């Protein structure tokens, strides 16, 4: 599957979840799925919990998040101790 095809799984509609990026055909936001992964959920656990979701949908969330961060400049939230 190409990168373009993966990203087509993610849609943004101002009438769905206040315009947050979601997995096409669901109300599951990219933020929510990435958060589940960050807290230790596995692909299999997420797929079991949300029937109809695929590993490719989860991968699309990760790709979307990666692409979203590519051009972002970060500044430290607080200074590191010397």
C-alpha positions in Angstrom: 0.0 0.0 0.0 1.4 3.4 -0.9 1.8 6.3 1.5 -0.9 8.2 -0.4 -3.3 5.2 0.0 -2.5 5.0 3.7 -3.2 8.7 4.2 -6.6 8.4 2.4 -7.8 6.4 5.4 -7.6 9.5 7.5 -10.3 12.2 6.9 -11.0 15.6 8.3 -14.6 16.9 8.3 -15.6 19.9 10.4 -18.9 18.0 11.2 -17.2 15.0 12.6 -15.4 15.2 16.0 -15.1 18.9 15.7 -12.8 18.6 12.6 -10.2 16.4 14.2 -8.6 13.8 11.9 -10.4 10.5 12.1 -10.2 7.1 10.6 -12.5 7.1 7.6 -16.0 5.8 8.4 -15.4 6.0 12.2 -15.4 8.6 14.9 -12.0 7.3 16.1 -9.5 10.2 16.1 -5.9 9.8 15.2 -5.1 11.4 18.5 -7.1 8.7 20.4 -5.5 5.8 18.6 -2.0 7.2 19.0 -2.8 7.8 22.7 -3.8 4.2 23.1 -0.6 3.0 21.6 1.4 5.4 23.7 -0.2 3.9 26.8 0.8 0.4 25.8 -2.1 -0.9 23.8 -1.2 -3.3 21.0 -2.5 -3.3 17.5 -4.3 -6.5 18.2 -5.9 -5.1 21.4 -7.2 -2.1 19.6 -8.5 -4.1 16.6 -10.3 -6.5 19.1 -11.9 -3.5 20.9 -13.0 -1.7 17.7 -14.5 -4.2 15.3 -14.0 -3.2 11.7 -10.7 -1.5 12.4 -7.6 -2.9 10.7 -3.9 -2.8 11.3 -3.6 -0.6 8.2 -6.0 1.9 9.9 -3.7 2.1 12.9 -0.6 2.4 10.7 -2.4 5.2 8.8 -2.8 7.0 12.2 0.9 6.7 12.9 1.8 7.9 9.4 -0.6 10.9 9.6 0.9 11.8 13.0 4.4 11.5 11.6 3.6 13.7 8.6 1.9 16.2 10.8 5.0 16.6 12.9 7.5 16.8 10.0 7.4 20.6 9.7 6.8 21.4 13.3 9.4 23.3 15.3 9.5 22.5 19.0 10.6 24.7 21.8 11.3 23.3 25.3 8.4 23.6 27.7 10.8 24.4 30.5 14.5 25.0 30.6 16.7 21.9 31.3 18.7 22.1 34.6 22.3 23.1 34.1 
